[in-house]
Amino acid sequence: MDWLREHPEVKTFRVAAADLNGVARGKRIPARFAQKVVDEGTKFPYSVMNLDIWGEDVEDSPLVFQSGDPDGLLLPTERGFLPMPWLDAPTALLPLWMFHPDGSPYAGDPRQALARVVERYNAAGLVPVVATELEFFLIDDSGRQLRVPPSPRSGKRRTGGEVLSLRALDAFDQFFTSLYDACEMMDIPADTAISEAGPGQFEINLMHQADPMKAADDTWLFKMLVKGVARQYGFAASFMAKPYDAWSGNGMHMHFSILDAKGRNIFDNGGEEGTEALRHAVAGCLRAMPGSTLLFAPHENSYDRLVPNAHAPTGIGWAYENRTAAIRIPSSGPKARRIEHRVAGGDVNPYLTVAAILGAALNGIEDRLEPPAPFKGNAYDQNLEQLPGDWGAAIEAFDKCPEIRRIFPEHLVENYLMTKRQELHYMAELSDEETVELYLDTV
């Protein structure tokens, strides 16, 4: 409440929680009722946490008619009130997560799923250090064809990709200045921005932090913020996995290391190869990868990104300093020895993705799993086990994966399966144009 008292100009606020697709679901509330929400929370139906991508109820879900569509209790997260700088009127956002009326966590909430994984680490005396890298396109979606928006500086459109181009960044300097100012206002640790391979494509890194929940919160809020600021400038920002057929898609790479109770990186052995714990974590991630693909590629369009020679992994393998690998061990000083997980697209739910990766790594550490030998060269030329090649195969792999059920509660797994099977069924009715229209802003 302190932030809200310091900003009397704020007359309304939003409350919001992330559903299974990472979509913000919530309410608009006059600021004079803020204390009541802070003290008592608010209510949403449990079913709101697993609506499909259209925002529709999942048919035959036990959360809807079978149970009378009851309410869960939404309580503020530790984040508290945040500004929403992309709106015209001064407005606050209060992030929420879901509990039962008796105060116990609701297992179908993706943020609660990550909390469950973090608790496993805490019980083992370990702390994950997490950073995310997010790619997105700036897009003029005002016409029938998606195009690069004109530069607010020059009014010109650049039609090609320009990797690490200062000119491409400078063309949208006003947008990026507003974005970084807004990140500072929202306590989102945005670091380096670069231009990427696609036209109007950029990547921004969020700084590593020894708080995986805040890292996931930051990632979820950042996606919301980028989309909002872009609309202020008259164009869209999209984290859709593959908005353009001819260009590489959007990824969300996650870097992580793990600290012990004394703050030491358990992946650091003083050399480049890393420790046994690093290998065990890699092995855990590789073993869970087929079943986790549905979380890393949750939508029909996601699989257009996961194709050979398109800067996204297709094979299940690992390597040192190799960006064609699904799991990359970047070159760094020994104290910064870490794992980079490169499978997820920009269209993911950050809470589920971070939980899946950290949970799989901890499985590997607990079971002392050993990975295959790291490969060298181009991953696309290796004889590697392949990720599920389409959405339907990924849904079935998720359903049959024991590692998934070790990481996530059964209730969430079943809700997610129902949601994705419904989406798979109804997506078959959409044209290519309708598919882009659906995903462009939603994910």
Sequence and secondary structure as in RCSB ss.txt:
>XXXX:A:sequence
MDWLREHPEVKTFRVAAADLNGVARGKRIPARFAQKVVDEGTKFPYSVMNLDIWGEDVEDSPLVFQSGDPDGLLL
PTERGFLPMPWLDAPTALLPLWMFHPDGSPYAGDPRQALARVVERYNAAGLVPVVATELEFFLIDDSGRQLRVPP
SPRSGKRRTGGEVLSLRALDAFDQFFTSLYDACEMMDIPADTAISEAGPGQFEINLMHQADPMKAADDTWLFKML
VKGVARQYGFAASFMAKPYDAWSGNGMHMHFSILDAKGRNIFDNGGEEGTEALRHAVAGCLRAMPGSTLLFAPHE
NSYDRLVPNAHAPTGIGWAYENRTAAIRIPSSGPKARRIEHRVAGGDVNPYLTVAAILGAALNGIEDRLEPPAPF
KGNAYDQNLEQLPGDWGAAIEAFDKCPEIRRIFPEHLVENYLMTKRQELHYMAELSDEETVELYLDTV
>XXXX:A:secstr
 HHHHT TT  EEEEEEE TTS EEEEEEEGGGHHHHHHH EEEEGGGGG  TTS   TT TTTGGGT  EEEEE
E TT  EE TTSSS EEEEEEEEE TTS B TT HHHHHHHHHHHHHHTT EEEEEEEEEEEEEB SSSS B   
 TTT     S  TT HHHHHHTHHHHHHHHHHHHHTT  EEEEEE SSTTEEEEEE  BS HHHHHHHHHHHHHH
HHHHHHHTTSEEE  S S TTS   BEEEEEEEE TTS BTT  SSSS  HHHHHHHHHHHHHHHHHHHHHS ST
THHHHSSTTSSS  B  EEES TTSSEEE    GGG  EEE   BTTS HHHHHHHHHHHHHHHHHHT       
 S GGGS   B  SSHHHHHHHHHH HHHHHHS HHHHHHHHHHHHHHHHHHTT  HHHHHHHHHHH 
